[in-house]
Amino acid sequence: MQLPDFRLETHFSKWEFRARYHMTASDAQSLSMSELLGMASEAQRAAFAELWLGYTETWGAPDLREAIASTYRSRSQSDVLCFAGASEGIFAANNVILDADSHAIVVTPNYQSHEALPAAICAVSGVPLDPDEGWSLDIDRVADAMQANTRLVTINFPHNPTGAILPLERYQALIDLCRARGVYILHDEIFNGLGPSGTRHLPFIADVYERGLSLNVMSKAYGLPGLRIGWIACQDRDVLSKMERLKHYLSICNAGPSERLAIIGLENRHRILARNCAIVDENLALWDAFFARFPTLFDWRRPDGSCMGFPRYTGTDDIVAFTRHLVEEAGVLLLPSSIYRSEVGPAITDRFRIGYGRRGLSDGLAAFTEYLVARHCLNNAGGNT
């Protein structure tokens, strides 16, 4: 399998830990070990301290899978397979469902592995989300892209990088379409539960579609990426079994300490998600005020969910140059839309991804504002001087 350079990860490898202000993170504010253990019972803390550091089960510990299953409406631990993060699950799902004679459909823009992995296996068609319709998905275009050998449709709502959530009626229409054709849906649901107050998330695909694969992870909505615990929930246990056998070639099993900590996080998920959504509310207000200050430079639409947005840059310089100068001169890290370049979708040349799930946003916004005022000769209200 020949895979292209992973542009987002390469960009982060260079800048994520060098830039002074990480303004494009896709995860919620991380918890410390002491904060997470503070939510545990005495028995859980004692068990963690005395944990045997041997191999764990490839499927994931039974009590971890039970805790994961409890986040769904009607799934059991037998419907859950754990992975070392979400990326391993994406790799496994594509390699089990697809072969060289298959066809896959992906939405664009997308997280690169959702396109690159199926493209390394079979033919892929892209269906673009419509920015003029709140980055929604046209189900008729998905139907038009279907072929006799289509095996998989991959979606991601709340969407990375736009934060869009598909209207429920369109979601159901997509499920009906795929059910009629016998097509699997891989739904990247890693931001489910995270968003501003009042966010209405879609039901998990594993609960509502017998060929739906629900991809999730502790990294994003829960703010626990250091645990490296992800999973796929699915009613099709034959597919799960095939992915479990493929995992023998990958991570083999998860880390025992991470499994114990993930259970604590899942059992306290309502508390953790409430904390993280409150941070989103606070930070979105700051971004609203920032973009209102610079109406001649940005076109801003509040996202539906997650902790990311994809505003348009309306300045005269190229978006890649703009974001490069910004990080080099002001230490403010953003993701230009070139990172989301697709081989099967239209080019997006004037947008950038922001994040608002972490604390400490004010300092970065101050540096961003100072840079814009100085470089674009603007006054503090965002107008020309």
Secondary structure, 3 states (H helix, E strand, C coil): CCCCCCHHHHHHHHHCCCCCEECCCCCCCCCCHHHHHHCCCHHHHHHHHCCCCCCCCCCCCHHHHHHHHCCCCCCCHHHEEEECCHHHHHHHHHHHHCCCCCEEEEEECCCCHHHHHHHCCCEEEEEECEHHHCCECCHHHHHHHCCCCEEEEEEECCCCCCCCCCCHHHHHHHHHHHHHHCCEEEEECCCCCCCCCCCCCCCCHHHHCCCEEEEEECCCCCCCHHHCCEEEEECCHHHHHHHHHHHCCCCCCCCHHHHHHHHHHHHCHHHHHHHHHHHHHHHHHHHHHHHHHCCCCEECCCCCCCCEECCEECCCCCHHHHHHHHHHHHCEECEEHHHHCCCCCCCCCCEEEEECCCCCHHHHHHHHHHHHHHHCCECCCCCEC
